[in-house]
Amino acid sequence: MGITAMGKTTRLLPLVLTAAALVPLPHENPSPDRSRQSYQEIPLDGLSVRAQTEPYGMVGITWPDGVRDVTAKVRVERGGKWTDWQTLHVEDDHGPDPSAPEGIARSGTEPLWVADATGVQASAVTGAGAAVAGAKVVLIQPGVLGSDSEDVGGVEAQAGKAPHPMPLMVSRKRWGADERLRAYNGASCVRPKYTTTVLAAFVHHTADRNDYTRTQVPAMVRAMYAYHVKSRGWCDLGYNFLVDRFGRIFEGRAGGAQLPVLGAHTASYNANSFGVAVIGNFEQSAPPAAMLESTARVIAWKLDANYRSPLATVVLDGNRLHTVSGHRDTKPTACPGTQLYKQLAWLKQRVNTLMGGSFTTPIYVFARKLGFRTIGQPFWGEHPTRTGRAAYFGTRDVFYSVATGPHSTAGAFRTRFRRLGAGSARIGLPITEAYQVAGGARQKFQRGWLVWDRRDRQVQLVYGRVS
């Protein structure tokens, strides 16, 4: 039996279909290679399936979209012994908006990290006790990379006190994201999708194990990435950010951590929000202090940069929600776990403290004076540049430094300045707004001008004085 596995073919031993537990089958390879990556799908054609397999680290169960009220269970073989049966969590709306371009190819469970298994027994039944037609058991081996043992790095912390600085983060490159995988479900998935702005944060848990090690986390994230793309049919990893029990933050969905990337985490509430998933199951266990603090810091950074209060409410998908909400605030679900959900009040207050309780930056004051109805909402929230700070709004980009004060670029001047490397040292920052002159318009910068000629409708860069 051949199973396609990340471009390769993996040979599985014969499957045994049964509704009862069976004794373990002997391994064909007593010393399998656990360092390579593989992806296996086993059809679950009856009430239960059992197989000896190539080594794998994560397991999940999927089925055709539209099937509801499914109970899915697994047990795995590790070191020649079978674990107890474990019920996998099912989240019907944990993913993209049904109207989003990526859609939902298959429904399924949350994946479960099993670290190092070589056998699986699984079942999926409806509420009536019938087998789920078209169900599959997914086994993912994320392999081992040399960087798995390295600690946080890849995205540097920003300097400055306001807004709240970007926390240290493990970049996609550092945790080993294979960017080619984003083309798996079609060319339309390759280019990241963006929403208009950031209004709210949704807190999730992955409903996974809590006893993972530091070096296992990058592999867990790689496996989740493969499961979301290849098993569920999404464009990319669903979450915008992930936080492990050690307090490390991981960049999730591609597109730029600083930008409002459209995720696949809370279905119809994904637009104008971002999802933070804590790695583990917090239905019964309390989240560690380091995990809570890092979750607060990544939320504070995103909300503060976009001028959103963690104590406010917003309207998303026609419903009023808190700016910092749990997944269960959108529908009846266990996510993000009862013990984590109980910490949301603390989390909001901690985020508010980290943000300083108010918005007082020069860019914010200037933008408010211009009027958000005029300039639009923040798209690239306030961030440092080589020569100062900047924030990109719907119709204007606003820049600030101590030497120049706050000024903005708009229209053709914004387009030209961006092409020059907005915020770079080439002509410096704007020191006036654009203004009309005979035959066109001009705007002064620290080391030159941008000049628009009404005749050719082009914006030219001019150094020095302009007559």
N, C-alpha and C positions, 0 to 999 in steps of 0.2 A: 504494500500500500504506500503510495507516494504522497506526501504533503508538501506543498510549496512553502518554504521557510525563508523569508527575506532574500528572495532571489535564488535560493538553493532548494534542493529536494531532500527532505528528511524521511528516512524509512522507519515506520513504526512497526512494532510487533502486532500480531493479530489481535483484534478487539474481541471481547467477550461481552455480549449483552445479557444482562440479568437484572432482576428486581431485588436481588439479595446480595449480601456481602460475599465476596469470594476470597479464597486464599491467594496470597501473592504469587505471581508468575515469576519465573527466574529471569534475570537480566541477560540480554544477548551480549552486551558489552560490559564487562565488569569494571572497566576504568574509562567511563565516558568523559569527553572533553566538555567541561562546564564553562570554559572561557568564551566560547563562540556564541553568537546570537542565533536564535531560531524562533520560528512562529509555527505553531501547530493548531489545527482545528480538527476536532473529532466529532462526527455527527452523533447526536444523541437521539437515536431512532426509536428507543423504547422508554420505559419508565426509568431505566438506569443504564449507564454504560461504565465499563471498567477496562482499563488498559495499562500495560506497562509502556513507558514512553521514554523518549530522550529526556535528559535533564531539563528542568524548567524552574522558573522562580516565581511566576505569577499565574493565577488561574482565574477564569471568569466564564460565565455562561451567557450566550446570546440566543435570540430567537427573532422571528419576523416581527417587524413593527406592527403595532395594533393589538397584539395579544396582551391581555391584562390578567391580574390576579394569579401571578406565577410564583410558586415556591421553588427555589433552587437551592440545592445542597451539594456539598463536595466533601470528600475526605481524600487525603493524599498519602502516598507512601514515601517515607524518608528513612534512610538507613535500614531498609528491610522491614520496617514496622509501619502499620497503618494508623493514622490519627483518627480521632473521633469525627463523626459527621459534624459539619458546620454549615449553618444557613447563611447564604450570601444575601447581602442587602440589595434591594431592587428600588431604583428611583426612576419613576416613569417620566419625569420632566427634568431630569438631571442631564442637560445637554443643550444643543442649539435651539434657537427659536424655530418652530416647525416651518415658518415662512422664510428662514434664512437660506442663502444659496446652498449651504452644505447639506441641509436637511438632516434626516435621521434615517440611516439605512437599516439599522436593526436595533431592537430593544435589548436590554440585558441587565446583568447584575453589576454592582461595583466589583472591580477586580480585587483579588485577595493575594497578598504577598505570602509565599510559602518558603521562600529562600532557596531551597535545594531539594526538589522532589523528583522522583523517577517513576511514579505511578499515580493514577488518578481513578477515582470512582465518583460519579456525579449523577444527579437526578434533577429533573425539572418537570413539575406537574402543575396543572391548573387547580383552581379551587375545588373543582369537581373530582379531582384525583386522576384526570386523564393526562396522558403524555402530551407534551408540547410539540406539535409538529414543526419540523425545521430547526429545532434547537441544536446548538453546537457547544461543545466544551472547547475553550480557548486556552492554550498553554503557551506562555511566553518566556523565553530565556533571553534576558537582556544582555547577557555576557558580562565580562569584567574588563574595565578599562583602567589603564595606569593612573588616570586622574581621579578614580573613585576614592583613593585613599588620601587625596589632597583636601585641604579645607577651603573655606569660603574664599572666593575671588572671582575676577572676571568682570564685574561691574563695580566701579569704585564709588565710595560714598561721596556725596557732594559736600562742599564746605558751605558755611553760612548758618545763620540762626533763623532766618525767616525767608521763605517758608521752612517747615520742618525738612531737614536734609534727607536725601535718598539714602536708605540704609544699605549696608553691604549686602550683596546679592550674588548667588551662584548663577552665572549666565548660562544660556542654552548651550553655548559652546563648551563650557566647563563641565556641565553634567552629561554631555555626550549626545545632544540631539542630532539625529541624522536628518538634515534639512531636506534631503531628497524625498523623505517619507511624506512630505506635505503635498507631493504630486500624486500620491497613491490613488486618491479619489477624484482625479481630474485636474486639468490645468487651472480651472477656476479657483482651486484651493491654494495654489502656490502663492498668490499675492495676498497678504493679510488684509482683513476687512476692518474698517474703523467705524466707530459710532461717533456721534456728534460731540459729546463732551463726557465728563465724569460727574455723575450726580450722587452715586451711592455705592456702597460696598456690601457684598454678600459673603457671609462666612459659612464655610462648609467643613465637613470632615470627610476623609476618604473611606471611612468605615473599614479600615484595614487593621493590621496588627499594631500593637503598641511596643513590641519588644525588639524592633529592628535595631541594627547597629549603625554607627555613623557612616561606615564605608558602604553599607547596603543602600543608602538613600538614593544616590545618583542612579543606581540600577533600577530601583523602584520607580523613579520618575521616568526613566527610559521605557520601562515596561508599561506604565500607564499611558504614555504617549503612543506606543504601538497599539495598545488595546483600544484607545479612543479612535485612532485612525483606521486601523485594519479590521477591528472587530465591530465597532459601532458605526463606522462610515463617516466620521467627522473629518474636518479639514486638518485638525491639529489637536494638541493637548487642550482639553476643555477649559482648565483654570488659567487665570491670568498670573497667579502667584501660588506657591506652595510653601508651607512652613513645617519643618520637622520638629521632633520632640526636643532636639538640642538647641532650638532657636535659630536655625539657619533658614534663610529665605532663598527660594529658588524661582528664577524667572520661568514662567509658564509659556503661554501661547506666544508665538512669534509676532513681531511687528513693532517692537520697541516698548520697553517697560514704561517709558515716560509718556507714551501716547495712549489715547482711548481705544485700545484694541478690542474689537468685538469678540467676546469669548463664547464658550458653549458650556455654561454652568448652571443657569437658572431659567432655561427655556425662554418664554416670552418676556422675561425681565432682564435679558442680557443687554439690551440697548441702553446706553448711557450709564452702565454700571461696570464693576469689575468683581471678579470672584477670587477669594482667598481660601484655599483649602489647606487645613491642617492635616498632616499625615498621621492617621491613626483612627481608632474608634473610641469616641468619648460619650457613649451612651451610659456606661457604668463607671468608667475611669475619668478622673479629673485631668484636664490638660496641664502639663508642667508649666511652671512660672516662666521659663525661658521661651516657651512656645507662645504664651499669651503676650509677653512683652514684644516679641518680634512681630506678631500679628498686629499689635497696636501700632508699631512703628511703620510698617508698610502701608497701613491704612491712613495713618496721620500724614505720611508723605504725599500720597495720592490725593487725599481730600484737601490738604492745605494748599497744594500747588494749584488746585482748581477752585479754591475759595468756597468750600462746602463745610458747613458746620456738622460735626458728628452728633450734635444734640437736636438737629432739625428733622423735619420730615419732607419727603418729596413724593411726587406722583409718578409712578412707573406702571405702564400697561394699564392705565385707568384706575389704579389703586394707590392709596396713600400708605407709604411705608416709612420707617425710620431710615435715616441716611446710612446707618450701620445696622444691617438686618441679618438674621439667620435664614438659611434656606427654608426652614419650616414656617417663616412668616409669609411665604408665598403660596403654600399649600400644605395639606396634612402630610407630614413626612417626619421621620426621626432625625434627619440631618439638620443641624450639625452635631447631634448627640445631646442628650439632656444635660450632661455635666458641663459641656461647653456652652450650651445655650444659656445656662444659668449665669455664665460669666459675661454675657453681652452688656449688661448694665455697667459692670466694671470696665469693660473694654471701651465703651463710649466715653466714659469719664477719663480714662487714661489717654485716649486719642485727643480729647479736648485739652488736657494738660500739656501734652507734647506739642500741640499746635499753638499754645499760648492763649487760647480762649477767644481770640479775635483776629481780624485781618487788618494789618496796618502797614503793609509794604508800600513803597512809593508807586509800584506798578499798579497795585490794587486801587489805591487812592486815585490815580490818574484814570484808570479804566472806569471806575465808578463815576468820575466827573464826566467822561465822554458819554457814559450811559451804555449799559450792557445790551439794551435793545438796539443800539446803534452799531456797536462793534461786535456783537454776538457773544457766545459763550466760549470759555477757554477750550482750546483743542489740544495744544501742547502747553500744559500748565507751567507756572512760573518756574524757571530753571536757570542755573548759572551758565554764562557763556565765557569765552576767553577774556572779554573786556568788561563784563558787567552781568546783568541779568536780563531775561526776556520772558515774555509770555505771548503765545500766538492765539489770537481770538478768531472768530468767524470771518470778520472783514478787515481786521487790523492786527499788526504785530507791534507790541509795545516793548521798548528797550529802556534800560536804566543803568546808569553808573553814577557814582558820586560826582564825577567831573561834568557830566552832561545833564543830569536830571532825567525825568521820564519824557520820552517822545515816541511817536508811532510812525509806522509806514503803512500805506494803504494803496490799493489799486496797482497801477503799473510800477510805482515806486517800490512797493512791497515785493512784487515779482522780481524786479531787477536786483534789489538788495539781497534777496534770498539766493539768487544765482551767484552773487559775489561772495557768498558765505556770510549770511547775516550774523552779526555779533563778532565777526573776526576783526583782525587788526588792519585790514586792507585800507579802508577809508574811515574806520572808526564807527562810532555810533551817531545817530541823528542828534543834532543840536537845535533843530527847528522842526516844525511841522511843514508839510508841503504847502506852497502858496503860489497863487497865480501871478504871472508876469506877462508882459506883452509877447504874444506868440506862443505861450505855453505855460509851463509851471516848473518849479524847481524846489529842491530840498537840500539844506546844508547839513553836512556831516563833519566830523572832527577833522578829517584830512582831505576833504573834497566835496563835490556836489553831485547830485543826480539831477539831470536836466531833461525835461520832456518838451519836445518840439511838436507843436500842433500840426505842422505840415507833414512830417513823416511819421508822426505818432510813435516815435521811438524814444526810449529813455537812455541817455548817454551818461557815461561816467566822466567827470571832469575834475582834475586835481587843481589845487590852488584857487585863485580868485576867478570869479565869473563876472564878466562885464554886463 
